[in-house]
Amino acid sequence: VPIAELTRNAVDVLPTGELEKKLALGRPLRVKFGIDVTSPDIHVGRGIPLQRLRAFQDEGHVAVLIIGDYTTRIGDPSGRSSERPILSDEEIDANARLYLEQAKVILSDDEELLEVRYNGEWLSKLSYADVVRLGRIVTVARMLERDDFEKRYRAGEPISISELLYPLMQAYDSVAIEADVELGGTDQLYNLLAGREVMEAYGLSPQVVLTTPLLLSWDGEKMSSSVGNNIPLTAPPEEMFGRTMRIPDSQLEEWWTLVAEQPVPEGDPMQSKLGLARFIVARSHGEEAAQEAAEHFRRVVQDRKPPEEMPEHSLPAGDPVHLPALLADAFPLSTSEARRLIAQGAVKLDGDPVSELDLPRARLEGAVLQAGKRRFVRLNGAA
Amino acid sequence: VPIAELTRNAVDVLPTGELEKKLALGRPLRVKFGIDVTSPDIHVGRGIPLQRLRAFQDEGHVAVLIIGDYTTRIGDPSGRSSERPILSDEEIDANARLYLEQAKVILSDDEELLEVRYNGEWLSKLSYADVVRLGRIVTVARMLERDDFEKRYRAGEPISISELLYPLMQAYDSVAIEADVELGGTDQLYNLLAGREVMEAYGLSPQVVLTTPLLLSWDGEKMSSSVGNNIPLTAPPEEMFGRTMRIPDSQLEEWWTLVAEQPVPEGDPMQSKLGLARFIVARSHGEEAAQEAAEHFRRVVQDRKPPEEMPEHSLPAGDPVHLPALLADAFPLSTSEARRLIAQGAVKLDGDPVSELDLPRARLEGAVLQAGKRRFVRLNGAA
């Protein structure tokens, strides 16, 4: 049943019964998705709505990606935050290309199924009078009902008038491209519904709204590249694999359901987690890379064996060799951190923990020195 | 002292001490006043801020009248009211001309002292991005503090986002014309202060704000042409005079202070009221017209004497003449209204009340027939 595939895992599909009517039109639907060019790194979490977009493409519908170049060029609506930088045209273009490159891990780039539009195309043509006309459609009270605004308004935090104009721009994008469906995370529900109101006011058949759930990272938080708890869609295979393996067992079912769109396999959670990591790596890098990443993970992390290849490190002159100084030289550690690792039994020579601080040179030459779980060098005698 | 004249009767002159600084610049100041072209009838009440504007002109400053053609063309901000019609360019121009014609009763039209600008000149050039930039300056909370918005917001009445954009347009007008001072009624205080904030954000020295009090009509209400309690600045002399004479004694001091800008004369309130009416008529029509209007008032209203000239009315055929039918024919009355006036003793022949309904023709020929206080015809015999 195609509709079950289109709405799989969706939180809201509004209004009830309208998607069925749109599908019954018998033509390819225009499925809108707005992308954020200020932070173009797509991680597995941001891939969730893209997976839905792909499901529409698989049924022959057109994914319309909206690049908010106009919005971005205006900068932060409140004018107070430095978090939303004003980008130049070149940066916007570069970010849009970067975004698309990553999005194609999930989306089809068949040109019949993918349309990329910059909203400056229509927004730059609107006048003050047009903005007023647009502003008539939504009341201040309705806008302040939004979760984010309501909290700030109640807390007495300033909300500038221009902030109310941003959702209207996004809504007008739906008018300009004549969207049949708009996808977004649950945090976008209000904006997507505002799009319906505005389309109706402009005499168009309003879009169907489809929201997807938020995928939380291993620490139970929203994925974020600044926090470092994200899994970028184009990260190297071994990194993707390792990061996925950090998910606690309690989140396995959610990840299998949302990311792999399959039921979580029965049996050993470790096997199920390995399977998920292979799925995620294979999607970005192919089966072979996934296989290699799995082997790397088993060798380096699971079996705690040293990797087959590792950097060489030259021993310093002198005998005996002072181990904290050697560690600080070979790895990005301070000597006090090195001492702590030694005391914790986390420093090994050929797999055996070392507790002495000064070691005879002969015991070190040609050995594998390990600091913590994943840092290895092979020591050689050259001074 | 010129500053006392400039700020005479002002409710607010903000910020304190700033007008003095502007005056010390030693150049003609640009004094902004926005006019409402949707209702171009100027009455004595609307003349109050114009009187202040004239005081600035008398000191060599420039009155900059802003015609909100752009605002008017957009129509009612809420989109719900039919009270604020969308006018065509021709109607706006005609109303602006009509306004100026009336305003010149009070303003000097010396071209060095009067500048008339249409705000479409600058507002039509603003983009969505410009509106957002403007919207950053004022917070939603600040805007909703306005009396009119606050009441509506608390009452749960819808306020559209576009309504918040109107005060910003007026504020931007101050930027465009680089206003030194803006005048307005007390109900405009918020808008005038918003103009200061916006000018500051655009790097200009903010305008001084000067508000004038509201002049109430004889019924204690705001003057309004739809209510009929107004005194238009270009009404005929006799009408102006008569309407002014309706002011109750309790309002005399306020009117003398605000309109004539003189202390109320000592003594008989009737004499003081006649003096005020003469002042108002003389300002619009000259001393001679004021003199004639005063005489007309005394004759027709005060002494209840018939006017020297009046229309002739031909008696119908037949004898006796039926008085209610004659009255309904001669005046805009129904026969039942005529009967009521007769019963009240309000119908007179040559100044004497008549109570009969049928009168001999001879008694009527050549007589003055009076219905109520101010309606007179001279009857003649021709059928």
Contacts between the chains, C-beta under 8 A, distances in Angstrom:
chain1	res1	chain2	res2	distance
A	70	B	128	7.3
A	70	B	129	7.2
A	73	B	129	7.0
A	74	B	129	4.9
A	74	B	132	5.1
A	74	B	133	7.4
A	77	B	132	6.7
A	77	B	136	7.1
A	78	B	136	7.0
A	79	B	136	4.0
A	123	B	128	5.3
A	124	B	127	6.5
A	124	B	128	7.4
A	124	B	129	7.8
A	126	B	127	7.0
A	126	B	128	4.6
A	127	B	124	6.5
A	127	B	126	7.0
A	127	B	127	7.2
A	128	B	70	7.3
A	128	B	123	5.3
A	128	B	124	7.4
A	128	B	126	4.6
A	128	B	130	7.5
A	128	B	131	5.6
A	128	B	165	7.6
A	128	B	169	7.0
A	129	B	70	7.2
A	129	B	73	7.0
A	129	B	74	4.9
A	129	B	124	7.8
A	130	B	128	7.4
A	131	B	128	5.6
A	131	B	131	4.8
A	131	B	162	7.7
A	131	B	165	6.7
A	132	B	74	5.2
A	132	B	77	6.7
A	132	B	162	4.3
A	132	B	165	5.3
A	132	B	166	7.7
A	133	B	74	7.5
A	133	B	162	7.3
A	134	B	162	7.5
A	135	B	160	6.0
A	135	B	161	3.7
A	135	B	162	3.2
A	135	B	163	7.8
A	135	B	164	7.5
A	135	B	165	5.8
A	136	B	77	7.1
A	136	B	78	7.0
A	136	B	79	4.0
A	136	B	160	4.8
A	136	B	161	7.6
A	136	B	162	4.6
A	137	B	160	7.5
A	138	B	160	7.0
A	138	B	161	5.5
A	139	B	158	4.3
A	139	B	159	5.9
A	139	B	160	5.5
A	139	B	161	7.1
A	140	B	140	6.7
A	140	B	144	7.2
A	140	B	153	7.2
A	140	B	159	4.7
A	140	B	160	7.2
A	140	B	161	5.9
A	140	B	163	7.7
A	140	B	164	6.7
A	141	B	153	6.9
A	141	B	156	7.4
A	141	B	158	6.7
A	141	B	159	6.9
A	143	B	161	6.5
A	144	B	140	7.2
A	153	B	140	7.2
A	153	B	141	7.0
A	156	B	141	7.4
A	158	B	139	4.3
A	158	B	141	6.7
A	159	B	139	5.9
A	159	B	140	4.7
A	159	B	141	6.9
A	160	B	135	6.0
A	160	B	136	4.8
A	160	B	137	7.5
A	160	B	138	6.9
A	160	B	139	5.5
A	160	B	140	7.2
A	161	B	135	3.7
A	161	B	136	7.6
A	161	B	138	5.5
A	161	B	139	7.1
A	161	B	140	5.9
A	161	B	143	6.4
A	161	B	164	5.2
A	161	B	165	7.4
A	161	B	168	7.1
A	162	B	131	7.7
A	162	B	132	4.3
A	162	B	133	7.3
A	162	B	134	7.5
A	162	B	135	3.2
A	162	B	136	4.6
A	163	B	135	7.8
A	163	B	140	7.8
A	164	B	135	7.5
A	164	B	140	6.7
A	164	B	161	5.2
A	164	B	164	7.4
A	165	B	128	7.6
A	165	B	131	6.6
A	165	B	132	5.3
A	165	B	135	5.7
A	165	B	161	7.4
A	166	B	132	7.7
A	168	B	161	7.1
A	169	B	128	7.0
